[in-house]
Amino acid sequence: MFSSISTAPAKQSVSDTISVLSGRLSSATLLEDRRAAILGLRSFAKDFPATVASGALRSLIGSLSNDGEDVDTVKVVLETLLMLFNPNQDSPEASDEIVLWLADEFTQRQDNITLLLDFLEEADFYSRLYSLQLLTAILSARAERTEENEAITLLTFLTPSSADIQKLVAFENAFDRLFSIIALDGSLADGSRVVEDCLILLANLLRANASNQSLFRESGGVKHLATLLQGVLQGQAAMADDVAGWVRAQRGRNIYALLAVVRLLLVHGAVGTAQNQLALWQHGLLYHALRLSFSAAVQTPVKAEALVTCADIIKGNTTLQESFAQLQVPSPLSQPSSGARDGGGPDRDSEVYVIDGLLDLTLAVSANDMFDVRIAACDCLKAYFFDHAEIRLHFLKRAIEGYKTGLDETANVLAVLLRPNNDDAIVNPYRPWFAAIITFHLLFNNPEAKRLAMAVTEGDAEDGEEIVTSIQSVAAHLLSGLGREQDSRVATGYLILLLGWMFEDLEAVNDFLAEGSNIQGLIQVVVRPGPADEIIQGLCVMILGEIYEFSTKDSPIPRASLHAILLSRLGKEKFIDRLSRLRTNPFMRDFEVLPQKLDPSSPGRLPEVFFDITFVDFFKDNYSRLLRAIDREPGLEIPVSANGVQQGISRDLVDSLRAQLKEKSKALDELHMASTTLERQLGQEQADHRKSRENAAVDLAKVNATIDAVQRDHAAELDKLRQQLASEQAEHARQLKQATQSKEVELEAGRRKLVSIQEDCKRQIEYTKKTSEAELDRKLRRKMASLGDDHEKQLSKASKAAEVEVDRLKRRADAEAADLRATISRLEVDLMKTNKNKAQELHTLQEEHAAQLALTQQQSLAKLEKQIDLAEESASKCARLEKELDETRQDGLKIAANLAEITDAKQAIQTELDDLLMVFADLEDKVSKYKARLRKIGQEVSDGEDEESEDESEDGQGQSDDDGESEDEAGNGQVTASRKTA
């Protein structure tokens, strides 16, 4: 027994001891136990700093927070921490890395530094001394980081308001340096306050400074921003991990600061905004921001800021607005934390188009803490169709189509407005409010969109149902909600929509007035006793003033009646008072300075958001006009123009037309009276006319009898004339037959002569050819020696002479042919004059003779033209001869043959000319004979005809007396045939 007591306990190692002390420090409940554990750790801090720091550093820092009121404990903890920063040099665990690690443990958590700073205010001397020494040790370990942070802080305070300093800092490569610091500090996801300070400094350099923004864009700053945001998306898994609250908060501030920097580049209307928008799109920052806003791991303020940033990027940029709709995002309804009306639905796709996603986020999400995201999504939709009429019309048409088909009514603005769910409006009053705001932006200052929206109706006329227009449906839901004292936000949305819809739209105003109870319901809301809602009453009065402003005499409730109702039921004083209260209401008056978002200090309450910036501007611009509307006389109507075209009917035109109609009616009455008088006169005239017609019938019978007698006499004389004409026609036929027979005999004789001439020509050509060939052969042999050197000169002279001769003969032939044609023309004229002077009984015979003469002339002309063609053919032969003469320079035998051909051609041409002269002589003889024949039959012939020629075929009956003439013709034919052979 005593031996067991005397046995010594096992020796404990240093690491085990430190572990035990660390465990006791973290788990002890009594202050004395924790202090004893700290004293134990202090004894090991000098020699084993690494072991103590790794096992008990966070417990020691925690003691400063938990036991900060006990001075002794604080003193011991601070001493221990100082020992860890200054260990023994001989300690095997002493190293610089431990000091850096300890410094980072303090600097990476702002609460740790705050504890040390709080001890500087304590009364205990050692607490203040050790705190200062510890801060000095921390700053000494990270001196570079401290200087860097201070430099960033200094520049942040220097650059907010001075553009010159901003430019100086920017041109010192500040942008690249800031991005390097951000990257080294852990980027957005893991960066500390330094990242936020760098982004704040970057915002100071870019705010309202066009030159710095241009430098930032050109130096790749936009690409750096996109890379930082992309890094956040890639680290979403880490963002969802269970990390400390201060880390998550700092991460959110970093991302928020970056998005704020991006928005500084997108100030609407500023210089360079369009270039910045395009650069942000090209580098994918819009896509990254969009994905970030639909991420479930991102905090709500960051989501809202990301959506507002997306809205600023596409706002007013037509190209980006059209491309924006093609992007896809995760469906917000598939996220369990979205508070969707349908719980997300398992049939929802994980990816939807961004417009559908934004509509789902705006209309289908009902969680109150998601309001900032919903209003940011609404702003993004408004930016999507901002100042883009085509997109607004396309969006509205899709909404109308979805409303009519009844598909996906959850995210359809028209379905939300025209088919509201009253129970849903109680839980989620901002759903109809957002739908009304979106529709307000679609219709505002867009007559085409208003026309499309007005075409939407409820009910089927074929089934006997009443047709209700969309404006009447909205008005009915508005008044129904006001009667149930529904949330004022729902009624505010409907009122804003109606105000934008009916402004300067006569058709919309008349549609609203078509239901008379609408005016009574709005007035009842304004004059209702009890606590009043200034916003609702002011908006109702504004609608009443707008309706009266744009009403007309022809409205369902005439303008004068409407004015009387407003003055009697409402009164001018109350009208002005309600509008003035709305103008001075804080939500309207201070809209620009009030945050249009959820108030975090009032959890569970709905946000105090009632208006939209566009509507606020619309209200302030038209406040004075609508305030004075009730003072205008009912007879004074306001002309409304849309796109330069006056809407509705011009009141001046209507009054003018009414005056004209009155004048026309008066004139019509006068004409009616005149018509009655004229009818009486017409009856009298008809009676007179009947009497006159009877008298005329008697006279007509007498005249008919006289005409019959005349016709009988005329018929007898006509028969006599017909017999005389028949005898004359028989005589003329006999003479024609005789002339035809004589002509045929003459033609047959000519054919026989032509055949004989052709045979003679062939024989003569054969004989001439043989003789010429023999003669040429002999001449060639004799003259070959003498034609050596000068044959070219002789050939040239002969060619030129032949050309001159051919030209002369051709001109002469042309002149003679022209004279012959002129002679024939004169002869035709004279014949026509002669025919006109003949008696009527010889008319038929003269026509036959003229036809025969024309035929004869044509034949003569044909012969002459053939002769002219032969002359032209001779000229062409001369040209060919010239070519052949050139070829004789190589072949001596062909030269002689060509010379012979030229000689024969010249002879043939001369012969043809002689033949022409003979033909002309023959023609003159025939003309003389023709004149004699004309004199025999009693026609007169002028003396000038003695010099003119006539065709030889005219004298068909005198063939037997003209044997010499026939012989001459045969000779001419023989000469012509010889010429053709040549």
Buried (B, 14 or more C-beta within 10 A) or exposed (E): EEEEEEEEEEEEEEEEBBBBBBBBBBEBEEBEEBBBBBBBBBBBBBBBBBBBBBBBBBBBBBBBEEBBEBBEBBBBBBBBBBBBBBBBEEBEBBEEEBBEBBBBBBBBBEEBBEBBEBBEEBEEEBBBBBBEBBBEBBBEBBEEBBEBBEEBBEBBEBBBEEBEBBBEBBEEEBBEBBBEBBBEBBBBBBBBBBBBBBBBBBBBBBBEBEBBBBBBBEBBBBBBBBBBBBBBBEBBEEBEEEEEEEBBEBBBBBBBBBBBBBBBBBBEEBEBBBBBBBBBBEBBBBBBBBBBBBBBBBBBBBBBBBBBBBBBBBBBBEEBBBEBBEBBBBBBBBBEEBBBBEEBEEEBEEEBBBBBBBBBBBBBBBBBEBBBBBBBBBBBBBBBBBEBEEBBBBBBEEBBEBBEEEEEBBBBBBBBBBBBBEEBBEEBBBBBBBBBBBBBBBBBBBBBBBEBBBEBBBEEEEEEEEEBBBBBBBBBBBBBBBEEEBBBBBBBBBBBBBBBBBBBBBBBBBBBBBBEEBBEBBBBBBBEEEEBBBBBBBBBBBBBBBBBBBBBBBBBBBBEBBBEBBEEBBBEEBBBBBBBBBBEBEBBBEBEEBEBBBEEEEEEEBBBBBBBEBBBEBBEEBBEEBBEBBEBEBEEBBEBEBEEEEBBBEBEEBEEEEEEEEEEEEEEEEEEEEEEEEEEEEEEEEEEEEEEEEEEEEEEEEEEEEEEEEEEEEEEEEEEEEEEEEEBEEEBEEBBEEBEEBBEEBEEEBEEBBEEBBEBBEEBBEEBEEEBEEEBEEEBEEEBEEBEEEBBEEBEEBBEEBBEBBEEBBEEBEEBBEEBEEBBEBBBEBBEEBBEEBEEEBEBBBEBBBEBBEBBBEEBBEBBEEBBEBBEBBBEBBEEBBEBBEEBEEEEEBBBBBBBBBBBBBEBBEBBBEBBEBBBEBBBBBBBBBBEBBEEEEBEBEEEBEEBBBBBBBBBBBBEEBEEBBEBBBEBBBBBBBBBBB
